[in-house]
């Protein structure tokens, strides 16, 4: 469930799911690209890894496994908390 909430948050913050041409989609992709190594690590078990799935996995871990997130994606977590 936290994974799906991540998709909804992506939509609410960045407007990406609703409209890939959203002006915020650049910010979303920049965030993922900046942390591509961590994002890839988070989405490694997903059948079709993508920026959206990396974000959803990030948010899921943020909500349900914060200690593991700090190990896998400490820089993403820090920047997210500073947003």
ABEGO torsion letter per residue (X at the ends): XAAAAAAAAAAAAAGAAABAABAAAAAAAAAAAAAAAAAAAAAAABABBBAAAAAAAAAAAAAABAAAAAAABAAAAAAAAAX
